[in-house]
């Protein structure tokens, strides 16, 4: 019985190491999003931090459009980060979704 407990402990340690590696890999990724046909370009890392933004000069005189395009770009970028997290987490389960009902 104690051998099985030791094996279980080793398995859990391995899973923790894999989770840490996965987290580091996710955080190192960069996602790029364009909004308004490329008038606003945004880069975000896997932590959800905006790392770069490029705004077309023509938007500097149209505050309302700029705000709308920024909000859209930021929301799209966060969705990409979240989808990547979910996809990677599911990969840890060997492609099986433990939350899926059959």
C-alpha positions as CSV (number, residue, x, y, z in Angstrom):
1,X,0.0,0.0,0.0
2,X,2.8,2.4,0.8
3,X,4.4,1.7,-2.6
4,X,1.3,2.9,-4.3
5,X,1.3,6.1,-2.1
6,X,4.9,6.7,-3.2
7,X,4.0,6.2,-6.8
8,X,1.0,8.5,-6.4
9,X,3.3,11.2,-4.9
10,X,5.7,10.9,-7.7
11,X,2.9,11.2,-10.2
12,X,1.6,14.3,-8.5
13,X,5.1,15.8,-8.5
14,X,5.4,15.2,-12.2
15,X,2.0,16.8,-12.8
16,X,3.1,19.9,-10.8
17,X,6.3,20.2,-12.8
18,X,4.4,19.9,-16.1
19,X,1.9,22.5,-14.9
20,X,4.7,24.9,-14.1
21,X,6.4,24.3,-17.5
22,X,3.0,24.9,-19.2
23,X,2.4,28.1,-17.2
24,X,5.9,29.4,-18.2
25,X,5.3,28.5,-21.8
26,X,1.9,30.2,-21.8
27,X,3.3,33.4,-20.3
28,X,6.1,33.6,-22.8
29,X,3.7,33.6,-25.8
30,X,2.8,36.9,-27.6
31,X,-0.6,37.4,-29.3
32,X,-1.1,40.1,-31.9
33,X,-4.5,41.6,-32.8
34,X,-5.7,44.1,-35.3
35,X,-8.8,46.2,-35.1
36,X,-10.4,48.6,-37.6
37,X,-8.7,47.1,-40.6
38,X,-5.3,47.4,-38.9
39,X,-5.8,51.0,-37.7
40,X,-5.2,49.7,-34.1
41,X,-2.7,46.9,-33.6
42,X,-2.1,45.4,-30.1
43,X,0.3,42.9,-28.7
44,X,-0.4,41.0,-25.5
45,X,1.6,38.4,-23.7
46,X,0.3,35.1,-22.1
47,X,-0.1,36.8,-18.8
48,X,-2.7,39.2,-20.3
49,X,-0.3,42.2,-20.2
50,X,-0.4,44.6,-23.2
51,X,3.2,44.8,-24.4
52,X,2.8,47.0,-27.5
53,X,0.2,49.2,-29.2
54,X,0.2,51.0,-32.6
55,X,-2.5,53.5,-33.5
56,X,-2.9,55.0,-36.9
57,X,-2.4,58.7,-36.9
58,X,-5.8,59.3,-38.5
59,X,-7.5,58.1,-35.3
60,X,-5.9,60.7,-33.1
61,X,-8.5,63.2,-34.2
62,X,-11.5,60.8,-33.7
63,X,-11.5,60.0,-30.0
64,X,-14.8,58.0,-30.1
65,X,-13.6,55.7,-32.9
66,X,-10.2,55.3,-31.2
67,X,-11.9,54.2,-28.0
68,X,-14.2,51.7,-29.7
69,X,-11.3,50.2,-31.7
70,X,-9.1,50.0,-28.6
71,X,-11.8,48.2,-26.6
72,X,-12.4,45.8,-29.4
73,X,-8.7,45.0,-29.8
74,X,-8.1,44.5,-26.1
75,X,-11.2,42.2,-25.7
76,X,-10.1,40.2,-28.8
77,X,-6.6,39.8,-27.3
78,X,-7.9,38.7,-24.0
79,X,-10.1,36.1,-25.7
80,X,-7.0,34.8,-27.6
81,X,-5.0,34.4,-24.3
82,X,-7.9,32.7,-22.6
83,X,-8.5,30.3,-25.5
84,X,-4.8,29.4,-25.5
85,X,-4.9,28.7,-21.8
86,X,-7.9,26.4,-22.2
87,X,-6.4,24.6,-25.1
88,X,-3.2,24.1,-23.3
89,X,-4.9,22.9,-20.1
90,X,-7.0,20.4,-22.1
91,X,-3.7,19.2,-23.7
92,X,-2.5,18.2,-20.2
93,X,-5.5,15.8,-20.0
94,X,-4.5,14.1,-23.3
95,X,-7.2,15.9,-25.3
96,X,-9.9,14.6,-22.9
97,X,-12.2,17.3,-21.5
98,X,-12.9,16.2,-17.9
99,X,-15.8,18.7,-17.7
100,X,-17.6,17.4,-20.8
101,X,-20.8,15.5,-20.1
102,X,-21.6,12.5,-22.2
